[in-house]
Amino acid sequence: MNNDQGTLMLEAWKMEAGLKAVDSLAMKGLLNDPDVWKKRLTDAPAGVLNELPWLMFTMLDRVTKSTQK
């Protein structure tokens, strides 16, 4: 957390890991609009982190649907 601005600042390695995860999930068909997610992660990581519970449930739903076929 950057106390001067009250915004979340990710360390470089965390940002790199997040961007790689977005690419990987998109290649697997589990995440739509990877460029939008990358921009959001870069510009407003706190907003992405706030959405993670929703995103995790959605992704788990997609994964379980694809494994039940």
N, CA, C and O atoms as a CHARMM CRD file, in Angstrom:
* protein
*
  276
    1    1 MET  N      0.85000  -1.17700   0.00000 PROA 1      0.00000
    2    1 MET  CA     0.00000   0.00000   0.00000 PROA 1      0.00000
    3    1 MET  C      0.88800   1.22900   0.00000 PROA 1      0.00000
    4    1 MET  O      1.80400   1.34700   0.81400 PROA 1      0.00000
    5    2 ASN  N      0.61500   2.12600  -0.90100 PROA 2      0.00000
    6    2 ASN  CA     1.32300   3.39300  -0.93600 PROA 2      0.00000
    7    2 ASN  C      0.53500   4.35900  -0.05600 PROA 2      0.00000
    8    2 ASN  O     -0.55500   4.78600  -0.43700 PROA 2      0.00000
    9    3 ASN  N      1.06300   4.70800   1.10500 PROA 3      0.00000
   10    3 ASN  CA     0.33300   5.54400   2.05600 PROA 3      0.00000
   11    3 ASN  C      0.13000   6.96900   1.57100 PROA 3      0.00000
   12    3 ASN  O     -0.83800   7.61700   1.96900 PROA 3      0.00000
   13    4 ASP  N      1.01900   7.47300   0.72200 PROA 4      0.00000
   14    4 ASP  CA     0.87600   8.84000   0.22400 PROA 4      0.00000
   15    4 ASP  C     -0.37500   8.99200  -0.63200 PROA 4      0.00000
   16    4 ASP  O     -1.07900   9.99900  -0.54500 PROA 4      0.00000
   17    5 GLN  N     -0.64300   7.99100  -1.45500 PROA 5      0.00000
   18    5 GLN  CA    -1.77000   8.08200  -2.38200 PROA 5      0.00000
   19    5 GLN  C     -2.94800   7.22300  -1.94600 PROA 5      0.00000
   20    5 GLN  O     -4.04100   7.35500  -2.49700 PROA 5      0.00000
   21    6 GLY  N     -2.74500   6.34000  -0.95800 PROA 6      0.00000
   22    6 GLY  CA    -3.80900   5.45300  -0.52400 PROA 6      0.00000
   23    6 GLY  C     -4.14700   4.40000  -1.56800 PROA 6      0.00000
   24    6 GLY  O     -5.26700   3.89200  -1.58900 PROA 6      0.00000
   25    7 THR  N     -3.20300   4.06600  -2.42900 PROA 7      0.00000
   26    7 THR  CA    -3.44900   3.08600  -3.47600 PROA 7      0.00000
   27    7 THR  C     -2.53500   1.88600  -3.28500 PROA 7      0.00000
   28    7 THR  O     -1.47900   1.98800  -2.66000 PROA 7      0.00000
   29    8 LEU  N     -2.94600   0.76600  -3.82200 PROA 8      0.00000
   30    8 LEU  CA    -2.15500  -0.44800  -3.75000 PROA 8      0.00000
   31    8 LEU  C     -1.09500  -0.42100  -4.83600 PROA 8      0.00000
   32    8 LEU  O     -1.38900  -0.15600  -6.00100 PROA 8      0.00000
   33    9 MET  N      0.13800  -0.69800  -4.44400 PROA 9      0.00000
   34    9 MET  CA     1.23900  -0.77500  -5.39700 PROA 9      0.00000
   35    9 MET  C      1.80800  -2.19000  -5.32900 PROA 9      0.00000
   36    9 MET  O      2.25700  -2.61900  -4.26600 PROA 9      0.00000
   37   10 LEU  N      1.79800  -2.91900  -6.43800 PROA 10     0.00000
   38   10 LEU  CA     2.34500  -4.26200  -6.46200 PROA 10     0.00000
   39   10 LEU  C      3.83700  -4.22100  -6.73300 PROA 10     0.00000
   40   10 LEU  O      4.32700  -3.38900  -7.49600 PROA 10     0.00000
   41   11 GLU  N      4.55500  -5.14800  -6.08400 PROA 11     0.00000
   42   11 GLU  CA     5.97500  -5.28700  -6.37600 PROA 11     0.00000
   43   11 GLU  C      6.11200  -5.82700  -7.79000 PROA 11     0.00000
   44   11 GLU  O      5.18700  -6.44600  -8.31700 PROA 11     0.00000
   45   12 ALA  N      7.26600  -5.59300  -8.40500 PROA 12     0.00000
   46   12 ALA  CA     7.46700  -5.97500  -9.81100 PROA 12     0.00000
   47   12 ALA  C      7.22700  -7.46100 -10.04200 PROA 12     0.00000
   48   12 ALA  O      6.60500  -7.83400 -11.03700 PROA 12     0.00000
   49   13 TRP  N      7.70900  -8.31700  -9.14100 PROA 13     0.00000
   50   13 TRP  CA     7.53700  -9.75100  -9.34700 PROA 13     0.00000
   51   13 TRP  C      6.08000 -10.16800  -9.22200 PROA 13     0.00000
   52   13 TRP  O      5.64500 -11.10000  -9.89800 PROA 13     0.00000
   53   14 LYS  N      5.31500  -9.48900  -8.36200 PROA 14     0.00000
   54   14 LYS  CA     3.89200  -9.79700  -8.23200 PROA 14     0.00000
   55   14 LYS  C      3.13400  -9.38000  -9.49300 PROA 14     0.00000
   56   14 LYS  O      2.24000 -10.08800  -9.95500 PROA 14     0.00000
   57   15 MET  N      3.49900  -8.23700 -10.03200 PROA 15     0.00000
   58   15 MET  CA     2.86400  -7.77100 -11.26500 PROA 15     0.00000
   59   15 MET  C      3.16400  -8.73100 -12.40600 PROA 15     0.00000
   60   15 MET  O      2.27000  -9.09400 -13.17000 PROA 15     0.00000
   61   16 GLU  N      4.42600  -9.14300 -12.52100 PROA 16     0.00000
   62   16 GLU  CA     4.81500 -10.07300 -13.57700 PROA 16     0.00000
   63   16 GLU  C      4.05800 -11.39400 -13.44300 PROA 16     0.00000
   64   16 GLU  O      3.58300 -11.93700 -14.44000 PROA 16     0.00000
   65   17 ALA  N      3.94200 -11.91000 -12.22800 PROA 17     0.00000
   66   17 ALA  CA     3.21300 -13.16200 -12.00000 PROA 17     0.00000
   67   17 ALA  C      1.73800 -13.00400 -12.36300 PROA 17     0.00000
   68   17 ALA  O      1.13800 -13.90200 -12.95400 PROA 17     0.00000
   69   18 GLY  N      1.16700 -11.87400 -12.01000 PROA 18     0.00000
   70   18 GLY  CA    -0.23400 -11.62300 -12.33700 PROA 18     0.00000
   71   18 GLY  C     -0.47500 -11.55200 -13.83100 PROA 18     0.00000
   72   18 GLY  O     -1.45000 -12.11000 -14.33400 PROA 18     0.00000
   73   19 LEU  N      0.40500 -10.87300 -14.54000 PROA 19     0.00000
   74   19 LEU  CA     0.26100 -10.74400 -15.98800 PROA 19     0.00000
   75   19 LEU  C      0.42900 -12.09600 -16.68200 PROA 19     0.00000
   76   19 LEU  O     -0.27800 -12.39700 -17.64400 PROA 19     0.00000
   77   20 LYS  N      1.37000 -12.91200 -16.18900 PROA 20     0.00000
   78   20 LYS  CA     1.54700 -14.25600 -16.74700 PROA 20     0.00000
   79   20 LYS  C      0.32300 -15.12100 -16.47900 PROA 20     0.00000
   80   20 LYS  O     -0.08900 -15.90300 -17.33600 PROA 20     0.00000
   81   21 ALA  N     -0.25500 -14.98300 -15.29700 PROA 21     0.00000
   82   21 ALA  CA    -1.45200 -15.75200 -14.96400 PROA 21     0.00000
   83   21 ALA  C     -2.61500 -15.36800 -15.87700 PROA 21     0.00000
   84   21 ALA  O     -3.37100 -16.23700 -16.31100 PROA 21     0.00000
   85   22 VAL  N     -2.76200 -14.09600 -16.16700 PROA 22     0.00000
   86   22 VAL  CA    -3.81200 -13.64100 -17.07800 PROA 22     0.00000
   87   22 VAL  C     -3.62800 -14.28500 -18.44800 PROA 22     0.00000
   88   22 VAL  O     -4.58700 -14.79100 -19.03000 PROA 22     0.00000
   89   23 ASP  N     -2.39200 -14.26900 -18.96800 PROA 23     0.00000
   90   23 ASP  CA    -2.11900 -14.89400 -20.26600 PROA 23     0.00000
   91   23 ASP  C     -2.44300 -16.38600 -20.24700 PROA 23     0.00000
   92   23 ASP  O     -3.06700 -16.90500 -21.17300 PROA 23     0.00000
   93   24 SER  N     -2.01600 -17.06900 -19.18900 PROA 24     0.00000
   94   24 SER  CA    -2.23200 -18.49900 -19.08600 PROA 24     0.00000
   95   24 SER  C     -3.71900 -18.83800 -19.02100 PROA 24     0.00000
   96   24 SER  O     -4.18200 -19.74900 -19.70800 PROA 24     0.00000
   97   25 LEU  N     -4.45900 -18.11200 -18.20300 PROA 25     0.00000
   98   25 LEU  CA    -5.89500 -18.36100 -18.08600 PROA 25     0.00000
   99   25 LEU  C     -6.61600 -18.06500 -19.39400 PROA 25     0.00000
  100   25 LEU  O     -7.55500 -18.77300 -19.75800 PROA 25     0.00000
  101   26 ALA  N     -6.19300 -17.04100 -20.09300 PROA 26     0.00000
  102   26 ALA  CA    -6.80900 -16.70300 -21.37800 PROA 26     0.00000
  103   26 ALA  C     -6.54500 -17.79300 -22.40900 PROA 26     0.00000
  104   26 ALA  O     -7.44100 -18.15000 -23.17400 PROA 26     0.00000
  105   27 MET  N     -5.31400 -18.33200 -22.43900 PROA 27     0.00000
  106   27 MET  CA    -4.97900 -19.39500 -23.39000 PROA 27     0.00000
  107   27 MET  C     -5.79600 -20.65800 -23.11900 PROA 27     0.00000
  108   27 MET  O     -6.08900 -21.41900 -24.04100 PROA 27     0.00000
  109   28 LYS  N     -6.15700 -20.87600 -21.87600 PROA 28     0.00000
  110   28 LYS  CA    -6.94800 -22.04900 -21.50300 PROA 28     0.00000
  111   28 LYS  C     -8.44300 -21.81400 -21.70600 PROA 28     0.00000
  112   28 LYS  O     -9.25200 -22.72000 -21.50200 PROA 28     0.00000
  113   29 GLY  N     -8.80700 -20.59700 -22.10600 PROA 29     0.00000
  114   29 GLY  CA   -10.21200 -20.27600 -22.32100 PROA 29     0.00000
  115   29 GLY  C    -10.97500 -20.01000 -21.03800 PROA 29     0.00000
  116   29 GLY  O    -12.20400 -20.08200 -21.02500 PROA 29     0.00000
  117   30 LEU  N    -10.27100 -19.70400 -19.96300 PROA 30     0.00000
  118   30 LEU  CA   -10.91300 -19.47400 -18.67300 PROA 30     0.00000
  119   30 LEU  C    -11.09200 -18.00400 -18.33700 PROA 30     0.00000
  120   30 LEU  O    -11.75200 -17.66300 -17.35500 PROA 30     0.00000
  121   31 LEU  N    -10.50500 -17.13300 -19.15000 PROA 31     0.00000
  122   31 LEU  CA   -10.58100 -15.70300 -18.86900 PROA 31     0.00000
  123   31 LEU  C    -10.77900 -14.95600 -20.18300 PROA 31     0.00000
  124   31 LEU  O     -9.99400 -15.10300 -21.12000 PROA 31     0.00000
  125   32 ASN  N    -11.81800 -14.16800 -20.23600 PROA 32     0.00000
  126   32 ASN  CA   -12.09200 -13.36700 -21.43300 PROA 32     0.00000
  127   32 ASN  C    -11.36600 -12.02800 -21.34700 PROA 32     0.00000
  128   32 ASN  O    -11.04600 -11.55700 -20.25500 PROA 32     0.00000
  129   33 ASP  N    -11.11400 -11.43400 -22.47500 PROA 33     0.00000
  130   33 ASP  CA   -10.52800 -10.08900 -22.56900 PROA 33     0.00000
  131   33 ASP  C     -9.24000  -9.92500 -21.76600 PROA 33     0.00000
  132   33 ASP  O     -9.18900  -9.08700 -20.86600 PROA 33     0.00000
  133   34 PRO  N     -8.19600 -10.70500 -22.06900 PROA 34     0.00000
  134   34 PRO  CA    -6.96100 -10.61200 -21.28100 PROA 34     0.00000
  135   34 PRO  C     -6.33500  -9.22400 -21.29900 PROA 34     0.00000
  136   34 PRO  O     -5.74600  -8.80400 -20.30200 PROA 34     0.00000
  137   35 ASP  N     -6.44700  -8.51100 -22.39800 PROA 35     0.00000
  138   35 ASP  CA    -5.86000  -7.16400 -22.44400 PROA 35     0.00000
  139   35 ASP  C     -6.54300  -6.22400 -21.45900 PROA 35     0.00000
  140   35 ASP  O     -5.89400  -5.37200 -20.85100 PROA 35     0.00000
  141   36 VAL  N     -7.84500  -6.38100 -21.30500 PROA 36     0.00000
  142   36 VAL  CA    -8.58600  -5.55700 -20.34300 PROA 36     0.00000
  143   36 VAL  C     -8.14300  -5.89300 -18.92200 PROA 36     0.00000
  144   36 VAL  O     -7.93900  -4.99600 -18.10500 PROA 36     0.00000
  145   37 TRP  N     -7.99400  -7.18600 -18.62700 PROA 37     0.00000
  146   37 TRP  CA    -7.55000  -7.59300 -17.29300 PROA 37     0.00000
  147   37 TRP  C     -6.13500  -7.10700 -17.01200 PROA 37     0.00000
  148   37 TRP  O     -5.83900  -6.67100 -15.89900 PROA 37     0.00000
  149   38 LYS  N     -5.26100  -7.17600 -18.00500 PROA 38     0.00000
  150   38 LYS  CA    -3.89000  -6.69400 -17.81300 PROA 38     0.00000
  151   38 LYS  C     -3.87500  -5.20000 -17.52100 PROA 38     0.00000
  152   38 LYS  O     -3.14100  -4.74100 -16.64500 PROA 38     0.00000
  153   39 LYS  N     -4.67500  -4.45000 -18.24700 PROA 39     0.00000
  154   39 LYS  CA    -4.73800  -3.00300 -18.01500 PROA 39     0.00000
  155   39 LYS  C     -5.26700  -2.71000 -16.61500 PROA 39     0.00000
  156   39 LYS  O     -4.73900  -1.85500 -15.90300 PROA 39     0.00000
  157   40 ARG  N     -6.30900  -3.42700 -16.23700 PROA 40     0.00000
  158   40 ARG  CA    -6.87300  -3.22000 -14.89600 PROA 40     0.00000
  159   40 ARG  C     -5.86500  -3.58900 -13.81800 PROA 40     0.00000
  160   40 ARG  O     -5.74000  -2.88300 -12.81700 PROA 40     0.00000
  161   41 LEU  N     -5.14800  -4.68700 -14.01400 PROA 41     0.00000
  162   41 LEU  CA    -4.14700  -5.10400 -13.02800 PROA 41     0.00000
  163   41 LEU  C     -3.02300  -4.08300 -12.92000 PROA 41     0.00000
  164   41 LEU  O     -2.51900  -3.81800 -11.82900 PROA 41     0.00000
  165   42 THR  N     -2.63400  -3.51500 -14.04900 PROA 42     0.00000
  166   42 THR  CA    -1.56400  -2.52200 -14.06500 PROA 42     0.00000
  167   42 THR  C     -2.03700  -1.18100 -13.49700 PROA 42     0.00000
  168   42 THR  O     -1.33300  -0.55500 -12.70500 PROA 42     0.00000
  169   43 ASP  N     -3.22900  -0.74600 -13.90400 PROA 43     0.00000
  170   43 ASP  CA    -3.72400   0.58000 -13.51800 PROA 43     0.00000
  171   43 ASP  C     -4.36200   0.62400 -12.12700 PROA 43     0.00000
  172   43 ASP  O     -4.21200   1.61200 -11.40700 PROA 43     0.00000
  173   44 ALA  N     -5.06700  -0.43400 -11.75000 PROA 44     0.00000
  174   44 ALA  CA    -5.80900  -0.42000 -10.48500 PROA 44     0.00000
  175   44 ALA  C     -5.82500  -1.80100  -9.84400 PROA 44     0.00000
  176   44 ALA  O     -6.86900  -2.45200  -9.80200 PROA 44     0.00000
  177   45 PRO  N     -4.66700  -2.25800  -9.33900 PROA 45     0.00000
  178   45 PRO  CA    -4.61000  -3.60400  -8.77500 PROA 45     0.00000
  179   45 PRO  C     -5.56900  -3.82400  -7.60300 PROA 45     0.00000
  180   45 PRO  O     -6.04900  -4.94100  -7.40700 PROA 45     0.00000
  181   46 ALA  N     -5.85100  -2.79500  -6.83100 PROA 46     0.00000
  182   46 ALA  CA    -6.76200  -2.95800  -5.70000 PROA 46     0.00000
  183   46 ALA  C     -8.15500  -3.34800  -6.17600 PROA 46     0.00000
  184   46 ALA  O     -8.82700  -4.15400  -5.53100 PROA 46     0.00000
  185   47 GLY  N     -8.59100  -2.79000  -7.28700 PROA 47     0.00000
  186   47 GLY  CA    -9.89200  -3.14100  -7.83200 PROA 47     0.00000
  187   47 GLY  C     -9.95400  -4.59500  -8.26100 PROA 47     0.00000
  188   47 GLY  O    -10.96700  -5.26300  -8.05800 PROA 47     0.00000
  189   48 VAL  N     -8.87300  -5.08700  -8.85200 PROA 48     0.00000
  190   48 VAL  CA    -8.81700  -6.48800  -9.25900 PROA 48     0.00000
  191   48 VAL  C     -8.84500  -7.38400  -8.02700 PROA 48     0.00000
  192   48 VAL  O     -9.55800  -8.38800  -8.00600 PROA 48     0.00000
  193   49 LEU  N     -8.08200  -7.03200  -7.01200 PROA 49     0.00000
  194   49 LEU  CA    -8.06100  -7.83400  -5.79400 PROA 49     0.00000
  195   49 LEU  C     -9.42900  -7.87200  -5.12000 PROA 49     0.00000
  196   49 LEU  O     -9.80700  -8.88900  -4.53800 PROA 49     0.00000
  197   50 ASN  N    -10.16600  -6.77800  -5.19500 PROA 50     0.00000
  198   50 ASN  CA   -11.51600  -6.74900  -4.62300 PROA 50     0.00000
  199   50 ASN  C    -12.46600  -7.67900  -5.36300 PROA 50     0.00000
  200   50 ASN  O    -13.44200  -8.15300  -4.78200 PROA 50     0.00000
  201   51 GLU  N    -12.19300  -7.94600  -6.64200 PROA 51     0.00000
  202   51 GLU  CA   -13.05600  -8.80500  -7.44500 PROA 51     0.00000
  203   51 GLU  C    -12.64200 -10.26900  -7.40300 PROA 51     0.00000
  204   51 GLU  O    -13.35300 -11.11200  -7.95000 PROA 51     0.00000
  205   52 LEU  N    -11.52800 -10.59800  -6.78000 PROA 52     0.00000
  206   52 LEU  CA   -11.02900 -11.96300  -6.80200 PROA 52     0.00000
  207   52 LEU  C    -12.02600 -13.00500  -6.29000 PROA 52     0.00000
  208   52 LEU  O    -12.14700 -14.06100  -6.91000 PROA 52     0.00000
  209   53 PRO  N    -12.74500 -12.76000  -5.19200 PROA 53     0.00000
  210   53 PRO  CA   -13.70100 -13.80600  -4.77800 PROA 53     0.00000
  211   53 PRO  C    -14.72000 -14.11800  -5.87700 PROA 53     0.00000
  212   53 PRO  O    -15.00400 -15.28700  -6.14100 PROA 53     0.00000
  213   54 TRP  N    -15.26200 -13.10200  -6.50700 PROA 54     0.00000
  214   54 TRP  CA   -16.21300 -13.30900  -7.60000 PROA 54     0.00000
  215   54 TRP  C    -15.54400 -14.04300  -8.75600 PROA 54     0.00000
  216   54 TRP  O    -16.11500 -14.97600  -9.32000 PROA 54     0.00000
  217   55 LEU  N    -14.33700 -13.62200  -9.10300 PROA 55     0.00000
  218   55 LEU  CA   -13.61800 -14.22100 -10.21800 PROA 55     0.00000
  219   55 LEU  C    -13.29500 -15.68600  -9.93100 PROA 55     0.00000
  220   55 LEU  O    -13.41700 -16.53200 -10.81700 PROA 55     0.00000
  221   56 MET  N    -12.88800 -15.98800  -8.71300 PROA 56     0.00000
  222   56 MET  CA   -12.55300 -17.37200  -8.36600 PROA 56     0.00000
  223   56 MET  C    -13.77100 -18.28000  -8.49200 PROA 56     0.00000
  224   56 MET  O    -13.66600 -19.38600  -9.02300 PROA 56     0.00000
  225   57 PHE  N    -14.92200 -17.82400  -8.01000 PROA 57     0.00000
  226   57 PHE  CA   -16.12900 -18.64200  -8.13100 PROA 57     0.00000
  227   57 PHE  C    -16.50400 -18.85100  -9.59200 PROA 57     0.00000
  228   57 PHE  O    -16.90700 -19.94900  -9.97600 PROA 57     0.00000
  229   58 THR  N    -16.37700 -17.82600 -10.39700 PROA 58     0.00000
  230   58 THR  CA   -16.68800 -17.93800 -11.81900 PROA 58     0.00000
  231   58 THR  C    -15.73800 -18.90700 -12.50300 PROA 58     0.00000
  232   58 THR  O    -16.16700 -19.74200 -13.30000 PROA 58     0.00000
  233   59 MET  N    -14.46200 -18.80300 -12.20000 PROA 59     0.00000
  234   59 MET  CA   -13.48700 -19.69700 -12.82900 PROA 59     0.00000
  235   59 MET  C    -13.67800 -21.13500 -12.37700 PROA 59     0.00000
  236   59 MET  O    -13.57800 -22.05400 -13.19000 PROA 59     0.00000
  237   60 LEU  N    -13.94900 -21.34500 -11.10300 PROA 60     0.00000
  238   60 LEU  CA   -14.21400 -22.69900 -10.62400 PROA 60     0.00000
  239   60 LEU  C    -15.44000 -23.29000 -11.30800 PROA 60     0.00000
  240   60 LEU  O    -15.46400 -24.47500 -11.63800 PROA 60     0.00000
  241   61 ASP  N    -16.44000 -22.47200 -11.51400 PROA 61     0.00000
  242   61 ASP  CA   -17.63200 -22.92700 -12.21800 PROA 61     0.00000
  243   61 ASP  C    -17.28300 -23.35200 -13.64000 PROA 61     0.00000
  244   61 ASP  O    -17.73400 -24.40200 -14.09800 PROA 61     0.00000
  245   62 ARG  N    -16.49800 -22.56000 -14.33200 PROA 62     0.00000
  246   62 ARG  CA   -16.10000 -22.90700 -15.70000 PROA 62     0.00000
  247   62 ARG  C    -15.27900 -24.19500 -15.73100 PROA 62     0.00000
  248   62 ARG  O    -15.49300 -25.04800 -16.59200 PROA 62     0.00000
  249   63 VAL  N    -14.35500 -24.33500 -14.80600 PROA 63     0.00000
  250   63 VAL  CA   -13.49000 -25.51900 -14.77200 PROA 63     0.00000
  251   63 VAL  C    -14.32600 -26.77000 -14.49500 PROA 63     0.00000
  252   63 VAL  O    -14.13500 -27.79900 -15.14200 PROA 63     0.00000
  253   64 THR  N    -15.22300 -26.68700 -13.56700 PROA 64     0.00000
  254   64 THR  CA   -16.00500 -27.87300 -13.24800 PROA 64     0.00000
  255   64 THR  C    -16.97100 -28.22800 -14.36600 PROA 64     0.00000
  256   64 THR  O    -17.27700 -29.40400 -14.56200 PROA 64     0.00000
  257   65 LYS  N    -17.45000 -27.25300 -15.09000 PROA 65     0.00000
  258   65 LYS  CA   -18.30800 -27.54500 -16.24200 PROA 65     0.00000
  259   65 LYS  C    -17.52400 -28.26500 -17.33100 PROA 65     0.00000
  260   65 LYS  O    -18.03000 -29.19500 -17.95900 PROA 65     0.00000
  261   66 SER  N    -16.27700 -27.82600 -17.55300 PROA 66     0.00000
  262   66 SER  CA   -15.47900 -28.44000 -18.61900 PROA 66     0.00000
  263   66 SER  C    -15.00900 -29.84600 -18.22900 PROA 66     0.00000
  264   66 SER  O    -14.78000 -30.67400 -19.11100 PROA 66     0.00000
  265   67 THR  N    -14.86200 -30.13400 -16.94500 PROA 67     0.00000
  266   67 THR  CA   -14.42000 -31.47300 -16.53900 PROA 67     0.00000
  267   67 THR  C    -15.57700 -32.44500 -16.44100 PROA 67     0.00000
  268   67 THR  O    -15.35300 -33.65400 -16.36800 PROA 67     0.00000
  269   68 GLN  N    -16.80200 -31.95900 -16.43700 PROA 68     0.00000
  270   68 GLN  CA   -17.96300 -32.83600 -16.33700 PROA 68     0.00000
  271   68 GLN  C    -18.43100 -33.32400 -17.69800 PROA 68     0.00000
  272   68 GLN  O    -19.33100 -34.16100 -17.77000 PROA 68     0.00000
  273   69 LYS  N    -17.85200 -32.83200 -18.76000 PROA 69     0.00000
  274   69 LYS  CA   -18.27700 -33.21100 -20.11200 PROA 69     0.00000
  275   69 LYS  C    -17.78600 -34.59200 -20.47300 PROA 69     0.00000
  276   69 LYS  O    -18.05100 -35.07300 -21.57400 PROA 69     0.00000
